[in-house]
Amino acid sequence: MGPNRAYLLIAPAMLVIGIFMVLPLFLAVAYSFMTANPYGGVSAPATFDAYLQFLYQRDFDDSLVFSPSYALIILRSIYLAIATTGICLVLGLPVAWYIVCQTPERRRILLFAVTLPFWINTLIRTYCWILILRDEGLANGALRHAGIISDPLPLLYNDGSILLGLVYTFLPFMVLPIYSTLERIDPRLIEAAHDLYAGRAAVFRRIVWPLARPGALAGGTLVFAPALGSFLAPDLLGGGKKLLIGSLIQMQFTSSRNWPFGAALSTVVTVVVLTVFVIRSRKAREERR
């Protein structure tokens, strides 16, 4: 196949990527350096105010005053994204290993169970968690029925409920990459380790984890990137009380009508996600070497 024909084959994919990914990214970067229009949109002149707004606010006399509110929202978003990735790894690795240890027929059933949530709309699944966690929901009802509590626990509209929703939503993105990596492990390696009197902890530390690490890195990237900019779980399970980056961006483009700041937030999230992908690709190259 000649180079010209190869370019023709990838041209449709490159066109789609350019229109729906690269062009919106350039528009977001351009909007972030414009002046906010009070009625929505952007206008001239170009300014850095959108990026200054991360740490400063304009006072009545137009002077800059330090305000950490938005920085705290960004830090909370990063913290919850990292926590989501860590919990998904702790839960996803044993699940993936358990699936690998089953017969081929049981593997298909368990993989179907893991991917089953993808068949249901994320909005519907998030609303189901509201029904479970609210004061009169299933969780508090079961605890009261068992006599454990007398008053309902505040299970909803806090960081814990947001974290639960994020883990529930993105856990399959961790299980599947780790499973695809562990599936290729030669069972004779495990048998040889046991023949050499290695315990389960040693087998996991010396054989399973080194071979599962590429899948864990891939899963961590697939979980961290969407969790950082997630909108549904923070907005619904947080009840608007715990703003994260996704909710803050949506607010800037709707009620606040501050498009430059919303574009600046989007740009920062994109840069962070791309940085994670670059780090992950470098580690993957090191693993191959």
VOBA-1610 file (N, C-alpha, C; in pm, whole numbers, padded with zeros to 5 digits, always signed):
BEGIN
Met+00084-00119+00000Met+00000+00000+00000Met+00088+00125+00000Gly+00067+00213-00098Gly+00147+00333-00109Gly+00110+00435-00003Pro+00198+00534+00017Pro+00170+00636+00121Pro+00048+00720+00088Asn+00025+00747-00040Asn-00092+00828-00076Asn-00222+00757-00040Arg-00227+00624-00068Arg-00349+00549-00034Arg-00367+00543+00117Ala-00257+00533+00191Ala-00267+00530+00338Ala-00323+00662+00389Tyr-00280+00774+00332Tyr-00333+00904+00373Tyr-00481+00914+00343Leu-00524+00857+00229Leu-00667+00861+00195Leu-00749+00780+00295Leu-00693+00670+00345Leu-00768+00587+00439Leu-00786+00655+00574Ile-00684+00728+00618Ile-00694+00792+00749Ile-00753+00932+00740Ala-00775+00983+00618Ala-00828+01119+00602Ala-00964+01137+00670Pro-01061+01043+00654Pro-01191+01064+00722Pro-01177+01074+00873Ala-01092+00987+00933Ala-01073+00992+01078Ala-01009+01124+01119Met-00909+01168+01045Met-00843+01294+01077Met-00938+01411+01061Leu-01028+01405+00962Leu-01127+01512+00943Leu-01223+01519+01061Val-01270+01404+01107Val-01361+01401+01222Val-01291+01453+01347Ile-01166+01409+01369Ile-01091+01456+01485Ile-01069+01606+01478Gly-01038+01656+01358Gly-01014+01800+01343Gly-01137+01883+01369Ile-01252+01837+01320Ile-01375+01915+01333Ile-01431+01909+01475Phe-01434+01789+01532Phe-01504+01771+01659Phe-01412+01773+01782Met-01280+01776+01763Met-01191+01779+01878Met-01094+01897+01873Val-01018+01906+01764Val-00915+02010+01757Val-00977+02148+01745Leu-01076+02165+01655Leu-01139+02296+01636Leu-01207+02346+01763Pro-01288+02265+01834Pro-01346+02314+01961Pro-01241+02349+02065Leu-01130+02276+02067Leu-01023+02307+02162Leu-00963+02443+02131Phe-00937+02472+02004Phe-00883+02603+01967Phe-00983+02714+01997Leu-01112+02687+01976Leu-01214+02787+02009Leu-01216+02815+02159Ala-01205+02709+02239Ala-01204+02728+02385Ala-01084+02810+02428Val-00968+02781+02371Val-00848+02858+02406Val-00864+03003+02364Ala-00920+03027+02244Ala-00939+03165+02197Ala-01039+03238+02285Tyr-01151+03173+02320Tyr-01252+03236+02405Tyr-01197+03271+02542Ser-01104+03187+02593Ser-01053+03211+02728Ser-00972+03339+02738Phe-00927+03395+02626Phe-00850+03520+02628Phe-00934+03640+02585Met-01066+03620+02576Met-01153+03731+02538Met-01222+03789+02662Thr-01297+03898+02639Thr-01371+03965+02747Thr-01513+03912+02751Ala-01564+03888+02871Ala-01699+03835+02887Ala-01802+03939+02850Asn-01904+03898+02774Asn-02017+03984+02740Asn-02124+03966+02848Pro-02180+04071+02901Pro-02281+04056+03008Pro-02401+03974+02967Tyr-02431+03967+02837Tyr-02547+03893+02789Tyr-02509+03756+02731Gly-02388+03714+02757Gly-02341+03587+02705Gly-02250+03607+02586Gly-02162+03511+02563Gly-02069+03523+02452Gly-01943+03598+02495Val-01864+03633+02395Val-01738+03703+02421Val-01728+03823+02329Ser-01639+03914+02366Ser-01617+04034+02286Ser-01473+04080+02307Ala-01431+04175+02227Ala-01297+04233+02242Ala-01297+04327+02363Pro-01180+04360+02419Pro-01045+04319+02374Pro-00999+04191+02440Ala-00882+04142+02394Ala-00821+04024+02454Ala-00768+04057+02594Thr-00779+03963+02686Thr-00739+03986+02824Thr-00705+03854+02891Phe-00632+03864+03002Phe-00597+03746+03083Phe-00687+03734+03206Asp-00795+03810+03210Asp-00881+03811+03330Asp-00938+03674+03363Ala-00968+03594+03261Ala-01027+03463+03287Ala-00932+03375+03367Tyr-00803+03385+03340Tyr-00705+03304+03412Tyr-00672+03366+03548Leu-00677+03499+03556Leu-00657+03563+03686Leu-00770+03528+03781Gln-00888+03496+03725Gln-01005+03469+03809Gln-00989+03340+03888Phe-00893+03256+03851Phe-00868+03134+03928Phe-00829+03168+04071Leu-00757+03279+04089Leu-00707+03315+04222Leu-00749+03454+04268Tyr-00801+03537+04178Tyr-00832+03675+04214Tyr-00971+03713+04163Gln-01032+03810+04231Gln-01159+03868+04192Gln-01144+04020+04182Arg-01225+04079+04096Arg-01224+04224+04083Arg-01307+04288+04194Asp-01248+04383+04267Asp-01318+04454+04372Asp-01397+04570+04310Phe-01469+04645+04395Phe-01552+04755+04345Phe-01468+04863+04276Asp-01344+04881+04320Asp-01259+04982+04258Asp-01173+04921+04147Asp-01211+04800+04097Asp-01144+04730+03988Asp-01004+04680+04027Ser-00974+04672+04154Ser-00847+04616+04198Ser-00863+04467+04220Leu-00751+04393+04210Leu-00752+04249+04226Leu-00744+04211+04373Val-00835+04123+04415Val-00840+04075+04553Val-00828+03923+04551Phe-00738+03870+04635Phe-00718+03726+04638Phe-00844+03655+04683Ser-00883+03552+04607Ser-01003+03474+04640Ser-00976+03328+04604Pro-00963+03239+04702Pro-00928+03099+04673Pro-01048+03010+04641Ser-01166+03067+04620Ser-01287+02984+04604Ser-01274+02889+04486Tyr-01237+02942+04371Tyr-01227+02857+04252Tyr-01110+02760+04262Ala-01001+02803+04324Ala-00887+02713+04343Ala-00926+02594+04431Leu-01008+02619+04532Leu-01053+02510+04619Leu-01143+02413+04543Ile-01226+02466+04453Ile-01311+02379+04371Ile-01226+02290+04282Ile-01121+02348+04223Ile-01032+02271+04136Ile-00959+02164+04216Leu-00908+02202+04334Leu-00838+02106+04418Leu-00932+01994+04464Arg-01057+02029+04498Arg-01153+01927+04537Arg-01181+01832+04420Ser-01188+01885+04300Ser-01212+01802+04183Ser-01096+01705+04160Ile-00973+01757+04172Ile-00855+01671+04153Ile-00849+01565+04262Tyr-00879+01607+04386Tyr-00877+01511+04498Tyr-00978+01399+04477Leu-01101+01433+04437Leu-01202+01330+04416Leu-01168+01243+04296Ala-01108+01301+04192Ala-01068+01221+04076Ala-00958+01122+04115Ile-00861+01167+04194Ile-00754+01077+04240Ile-00811+00969+04332Ala-00900+01009+04423Ala-00962+00912+04514Ala-01044+00810+04435Thr-01116+00856+04335Thr-01194+00765+04251Thr-01103+00665+04182Thr-00992+00713+04127Thr-00897+00625+04059Thr-00839+00522+04155Gly-00801+00566+04276Gly-00744+00474+04373Gly-00842+00367+04418Ile-00966+00409+04447Ile-01067+00312+04491Ile-01101+00214+04379Cys-01112+00265+04256Cys-01141+00177+04143Cys-01028+00076+04123Leu-00903+00117+04147Leu-00791+00023+04135Leu-00798-00084+04244Val-00824-00042+04368Val-00832-00137+04479Val-00946-00238+04457Leu-01059-00191+04404Leu-01172-00280+04380Leu-01159-00355+04247Gly-01105-00289+04147Gly-01103-00348+04013Gly-01001-00459+03996Leu-00884-00448+04062Leu-00781-00550+04047Leu-00826-00687+04097Pro-00883-00699+04219Pro-00931-00832+04262Pro-01044-00885+04174Val-01133-00795+04129Val-01243-00839+04042Val-01188-00895+03912Ala-01093-00823+03851Ala-01034-00869+03725Ala-00961-01001+03743Trp-00888-01015+03854Trp-00815-01140+03879Trp-00911-01255+03903Tyr-01022-01229+03973Tyr-01121-01334+03997Tyr-01182-01381+03865Ile-01210-01286+03775Ile-01267-01323+03646Ile-01168-01408+03566Val-01041-01371+03571Val-00939-01445+03497Val-00928-01589+03546Cys-00949-01611+03674Cys-00935-01744+03733Cys-01054-01835+03706Gln-01158-01787+03640Gln-01276-01867+03614Gln-01266-01940+03480Thr-01361-02031+03458Thr-01367-02102+03331Thr-01412-02007+03221Pro-01383-02037+03094Pro-01422-01946+02984Pro-01570-01911+02984Glu-01657-02008+03016Glu-01800-01979+03015Glu-01837-01881+03127Arg-01783-01902+03245Arg-01810-01811+03356Arg-01748-01674+03332Arg-01635-01669+03263Arg-01574-01541+03228Arg-01670-01457+03145Arg-01732-01519+03047Arg-01825-01444+02961Arg-01942-01389+03042Ile-01992-01468+03137Ile-02104-01422+03219Ile-02060-01305+03308Leu-01943-01318+03369Leu-01896-01212+03459Leu-01860-01085+03382Leu-01801-01099+03264Leu-01772-00980+03183Leu-01901-00912+03139Phe-02002-00991+03110Phe-02133-00933+03077Phe-02188-00856+03196Ala-02169-00909+03317Ala-02217-00839+03437Ala-02141-00708+03458Val-02010-00709+03426Val-01931-00587+03442Val-01974-00480+03343Thr-02002-00520+03220Thr-02038-00423+03116Thr-02188-00390+03115Leu-02268-00460+03194Leu-02412-00438+03194Leu-02452-00293+03225Pro-02384-00223+03320Pro-02424-00083+03345Pro-02413+00007+03224Phe-02326-00025+03127Phe-02314+00057+03008Phe-02441+00055+02925Trp-02526-00044+02946Trp-02650-00057+02869Trp-02758+00037+02921Ile-02735+00095+03038Ile-02834+00181+03102Ile-02781+00324+03104Asn-02866+00420+03076Asn-02825+00560+03073Asn-02766+00603+03207Thr-02656+00679+03202Thr-02588+00723+03325Thr-02680+00809+03411Leu-02763+00890+03349Leu-02855+00975+03425Leu-02951+00891+03507Ile-03004+00784+03448Ile-03097+00697+03520Ile-03028+00628+03637Arg-02905+00581+03613Arg-02832+00513+03721Arg-02798+00608+03835Thr-02768+00734+03801Thr-02738+00831+03906Thr-02862+00864+03988Tyr-02977+00877+03922Tyr-03102+00901+03995Tyr-03135+00782+04085Cys-03100+00662+04045Cys-03123+00545+04131Cys-03045+00556+04261Trp-02923+00612+04253Trp-02846+00630+04376Trp-02911+00735+04466Ile-02977+00832+04408Ile-03051+00930+04490Ile-03162+00859+04568Leu-03233+00769+04501Leu-03339+00694+04568Leu-03283+00605+04679Ile-03162+00557+04662Ile-03102+00469+04763Ile-03049+00549+04881Leu-02987+00666+04856Leu-02914+00737+04960Leu-02994+00846+05030Arg-03109+00884+04979Arg-03183+00993+05043Arg-03232+00953+05182Asp-03281+01051+05257Asp-03321+01026+05396Asp-03425+00916+05408Glu-03516+00911+05313Glu-03620+00808+05316Glu-03591+00698+05215Gly-03465+00684+05178Gly-03427+00588+05077Gly-03406+00447+05130Leu-03358+00359+05042Leu-03343+00219+05077Leu-03236+00198+05184Ala-03125+00272+05176Ala-03016+00250+05272Ala-03058+00287+05413Asn-03112+00408+05430Asn-03156+00449+05564Asn-03274+00365+05611Gly-03361+00326+05519Gly-03474+00242+05557Gly-03429+00106+05608Ala-03328+00047+05543Ala-03277-00082+05587Ala-03208-00071+05723Leu-03133+00038+05745Leu-03065+00057+05873Leu-03165+00079+05986Arg-03271+00156+05959Arg-03373+00176+06064Arg-03449+00047+06091His-03478-00028+05986His-03550-00153+06004His-03468-00252+06086Ala-03334-00248+06069Ala-03247-00337+06145Ala-03221-00286+06286Gly-03269-00168+06319Gly-03250-00113+06452Gly-03113-00052+06475Ile-03037-00029+06370Ile-02903+00026+06385Ile-02908+00176+06410Ile-03001+00245+06345Ile-03014+00390+06361Ile-03160+00424+06389Ser-03180+00541+06448Ser-03315+00590+06470Ser-03346+00710+06381Asp-03245+00792+06355Asp-03260+00906+06265Asp-03182+00878+06137Pro-03229+00929+06024Pro-03161+00902+05897Pro-03020+00962+05894Leu-02930+00889+05834Leu-02793+00937+05817Leu-02784+01029+05695Pro-02698+01131+05700Pro-02682+01220+05585Pro-02595+01156+05477Leu-02652+01064+05403Leu-02576+00990+05303Leu-02569+01062+05168Leu-02651+01162+05150Leu-02662+01228+05020Leu-02614+01372+05031Tyr-02576+01428+04914Tyr-02535+01569+04903Tyr-02409+01600+04985Asn-02308+01515+04968Asn-02178+01539+05031Asn-02070+01476+04943Asp-01945+01494+04985Asp-01834+01440+04906Asp-01839+01287+04899Gly-01888+01223+05006Gly-01896+01078+05005Gly-01991+01025+04899Ser-02107+01088+04886Ser-02202+01044+04785Ser-02150+01070+04644Ile-02080+01183+04625Ile-02020+01211+04495Ile-01915+01107+04461Leu-01831+01074+04558Leu-01727+00974+04536Leu-01787+00838+04505Leu-01894+00803+04574Leu-01962+00676+04548Leu-02016+00673+04406Gly-02079+00783+04362Gly-02131+00788+04226Gly-02021+00779+04122Leu-01908+00844+04146Leu-01797+00840+04051Leu-01738+00699+04043Val-01718+00635+04158Val-01663+00500+04158Val-01757+00404+04087Tyr-01886+00415+04116Tyr-01983+00327+04051Tyr-01985+00347+03900Thr-01972+00471+03855Thr-01979+00500+03713Thr-01856+00451+03638Phe-01737+00468+03698Phe-01613+00445+03624Phe-01541+00317+03662Leu-01593+00238+03754Leu-01527+00113+03792Leu-01506+00018+03674Pro-01602+00000+03583Pro-01576-00090+03468Pro-01458-00046+03383Phe-01430+00086+03378Phe-01317+00134+03299Phe-01184+00090+03360Met-01183+00049+03485Met-01063-00004+03549Met-01058-00156+03537Val-01171-00222+03552Val-01173-00367+03551Val-01133-00422+03414Leu-01188-00367+03308Leu-01167-00424+03175Leu-01022-00416+03127Pro-00952-00300+03141Pro-00811-00300+03099Pro-00723-00395+03181Ile-00749-00402+03313Ile-00669-00494+03395Ile-00699-00639+03356Tyr-00825-00669+03329Tyr-00860-00805+03287Tyr-00791-00842+03156Ser-00792-00749+03060Ser-00728-00779+02931Ser-00579-00805+02946Thr-00516-00744+03047Thr-00374-00768+03072Thr-00352-00900+03146Leu-00430-00923+03251Leu-00413-01046+03329Leu-00451-01170+03250Glu-00538-01156+03151Glu-00581-01271+03073Glu-00465-01336+02998Arg-00363-01256+02970Arg-00250-01308+02893Arg-00141-01371+02981Ile-00161-01374+03112Ile-00062-01435+03201Ile-00061-01587+03182Asp+00058-01642+03169Asp+00072-01787+03157Asp+00048-01851+03294Pro-00052-01938+03307Pro-00079-01999+03439Pro+00039-02078+03494Arg+00129-02120+03405Arg+00244-02197+03453Arg+00337-02112+03540Leu+00335-01979+03520Leu+00414-01893+03607Leu+00366-01900+03751Ile+00234-01900+03768Ile+00177-01911+03903Ile+00208-02046+03964Glu+00194-02152+03882Glu+00223-02287+03932Glu+00370-02300+03971Ala+00459-02243+03890Ala+00602-02251+03922Ala+00634-02176+04052Ala+00568-02063+04072Ala+00592-01987+04195Ala+00546-02065+04317His+00431-02132+04307His+00385-02213+04420His+00476-02333+04442Asp+00529-02389+04332Asp+00622-02501+04347Asp+00749-02460+04419Leu+00782-02332+04407Leu+00901-02280+04475Leu+00867-02223+04613Tyr+00751-02263+04666Tyr+00707-02228+04800Tyr+00681-02078+04818Ala+00640-02013+04713Ala+00601-01872+04724Ala+00458-01863+04774Gly+00435-01775+04871Gly+00300-01755+04922Gly+00218-01668+04828Arg+00090-01650+04863Arg+00002-01571+04776Arg+00048-01427+04767Ala+00095-01372+04880Ala+00141-01233+04877Ala+00262-01219+04786Ala+00355-01315+04792Ala+00474-01309+04708Ala+00437-01327+04561Val+00343-01415+04531Val+00299-01435+04393Val+00237-01307+04338Phe+00157-01242+04420Phe+00095-01118+04375Phe+00200-01010+04353Arg+00294-00998+04448Arg+00393-00891+04442Arg+00494-00912+04330Arg+00534-01037+04305Arg+00643-01064+04212Arg+00595-01100+04072Ile+00470-01147+04059Ile+00424-01195+03928Ile+00299-01119+03881Val+00193-01124+03963Val+00065-01070+03918Val+00071-00919+03899Trp+00118-00846+03999Trp+00117-00700+03990Trp+00209-00647+03880Pro+00334-00696+03864Pro+00414-00644+03754Pro+00351-00666+03617Leu+00282-00779+03599Leu+00218-00804+03471Leu+00087-00727+03456Ala+00022-00695+03568Ala-00104-00621+03563Ala-00083-00470+03558Arg+00038-00423+03584Arg+00062-00279+03594Arg+00028-00202+03466Pro+00061-00252+03345Pro+00019-00177+03225Pro-00132-00159+03216Gly-00208-00262+03250Gly-00354-00248+03249Gly-00402-00153+03355Ala-00335-00154+03472Ala-00371-00061+03578Ala-00344+00083+03536Leu-00232+00108+03468Leu-00203+00243+03419Leu-00306+00288+03317Ala-00342+00198+03226Ala-00444+00232+03127Ala-00579+00258+03194Gly-00615+00173+03289Gly-00741+00192+03361Gly-00741+00320+03442Gly-00626+00350+03506Gly-00617+00474+03582Gly-00638+00597+03495Thr-00583+00593+03374Thr-00604+00705+03282Thr-00749+00716+03240Leu-00812+00602+03210Leu-00951+00603+03166Leu-01046+00644+03278Val-01006+00626+03402Val-01092+00665+03515Val-01067+00810+03554Phe-00940+00849+03566Phe-00907+00983+03614Phe-00957+01091+03519Ala-00937+01073+03389Ala-00971+01178+03292Ala-01120+01213+03295Pro-01213+01116+03281Pro-01355+01155+03287Pro-01403+01192+03426Ala-01341+01134+03532Ala-01383+01168+03668Ala-01351+01314+03700Leu-01241+01366+03645Leu-01202+01504+03672Leu-01305+01602+03619Gly-01360+01574+03501Gly-01458+01666+03443Gly-01601+01617+03451Ser-01627+01520+03538Ser-01762+01465+03548Ser-01862+01570+03592Phe-01984+01558+03540Phe-02088+01658+03568Phe-02208+01599+03640Leu-02255+01482+03596Leu-02381+01429+03648Leu-02371+01392+03796Ala-02272+01310+03832Ala-02260+01266+03971Ala-02241+01383+04068Pro-02150+01477+04042Pro-02136+01590+04135Pro-02261+01677+04142Asp-02327+01697+04027Asp-02442+01787+04026Asp-02563+01724+04095Leu-02589+01596+04069Leu-02708+01532+04125Leu-02683+01479+04266Leu-02575+01406+04285Leu-02546+01349+04417Leu-02488+01452+04513Gly-02431+01560+04458Gly-02383+01668+04544Gly-02489+01771+04573Gly-02599+01767+04499Gly-02710+01858+04523Gly-02677+02005+04502Gly-02573+02035+04422Gly-02535+02174+04402Gly-02460+02235+04518Lys-02439+02159+04625Lys-02369+02211+04743Lys-02217+02196+04730Lys-02174+02097+04651Lys-02032+02068+04635Lys-01997+02083+04488Leu-01958+02203+04448Leu-01925+02228+04309Leu-01793+02161+04273Leu-01790+02099+04156Leu-01667+02049+04097Leu-01647+02118+03963Ile-01537+02084+03896Ile-01502+02157+03775Ile-01612+02146+03670Gly-01668+02025+03651Gly-01771+02007+03550Gly-01892+02095+03574Ser-01940+02098+03699Ser-02054+02183+03733Ser-02020+02330+03720Leu-01896+02367+03757Leu-01855+02506+03749Leu-01848+02553+03603Ile-01799+02468+03514Ile-01794+02504+03372Ile-01935+02523+03318Gln-02025+02429+03351Gln-02163+02441+03304Gln-02227+02569+03355Met-02198+02607+03477Met-02256+02728+03536Met-02205+02853+03464Gln-02078+02853+03425Gln-02022+02971+03359Gln-02085+02995+03223Phe-02122+02888+03153Phe-02180+02904+03020Phe-02331+02924+03024Thr-02393+02909+03140Thr-02539+02925+03148Thr-02576+03043+03237Ser-02587+03021+03365Ser-02638+03125+03454Ser-02541+03241+03472Ser-02411+03213+03483Ser-02315+03321+03505Ser-02282+03400+03379Arg-02299+03337+03262Arg-02271+03401+03133Arg-02128+03454+03125Asn-02037+03380+03182Asn-01896+03417+03178Asn-01824+03314+03091Trp-01841+03327+02961Trp-01785+03230+02869Trp-01632+03224+02875Pro-01560+03336+02886Pro-01414+03324+02893Pro-01365+03241+03011Phe-01427+03259+03128Phe-01383+03181+03244Phe-01419+03034+03226Gly-01536+03005+03170Gly-01572+02867+03141Gly-01478+02803+03041Ala-01438+02881+02939Ala-01341+02830+02841Ala-01205+02809+02905Ala-01166+02899+02997Ala-01037+02883+03066Ala-01039+02757+03152Leu-01149+02732+03221Leu-01160+02609+03300Leu-01151+02486+03210Ser-01221+02489+03097Ser-01216+02377+03004Ser-01075+02354+02953Thr-01004+02464+02924Thr-00866+02453+02876Thr-00777+02390+02981Val-00792+02433+03106Val-00710+02378+03214Val-00738+02229+03231Val-00865+02188+03229Val-00900+02046+03241Val-00838+01967+03127Thr-00846+02021+03005Thr-00788+01953+02889Thr-00638+01937+02904Val-00570+02042+02951Val-00425+02034+02971Val-00390+01929+03075Val-00466+01925+03184Val-00440+01825+03288Val-00458+01684+03233Val-00568+01662+03158Val-00595+01529+03102Val-00486+01490+03003Leu-00445+01584+02916Leu-00339+01553+02821Leu-00208+01522+02892Thr-00182+01593+03001Thr-00061+01565+03079Thr-00063+01423+03135Val-00180+01382+03185Val-00194+01245+03237Val-00169+01144+03125Phe-00224+01170+03006Phe-00204+01079+02894Phe-00056+01072+02854Val+00012+01185+02855Val+00154+01186+02820Val+00235+01105+02921Ile+00209+01126+03049Ile+00279+01051+03153Ile+00251+00902+03139Arg+00125+00868+03112Arg+00088+00728+03097Arg+00158+00665+02975Ser+00167+00738+02864Ser+00233+00684+02744Ser+00382+00664+02768Arg+00445+00757+02843Arg+00587+00741+02874Arg+00611+00619+02961Lys+00525+00600+03061Lys+00540+00483+03147Lys+00516+00355+03069Ala+00421+00360+02973Ala+00396+00241+02890Ala+00518+00207+02806Arg+00585+00309+02752Arg+00707+00284+02675Arg+00816+00226+02763Glu+00826+00277+02887Glu+00926+00223+02979Glu+00896+00078+03013Glu+00766+00045+03029Glu+00729-00093+03059Glu+00766-00185+02942Arg+00746-00139+02818Arg+00780-00222+02702Arg+00930-00243+02691Arg+01008-00141+02730Arg+01152-00156+02725Arg+01202-00255+02831
//
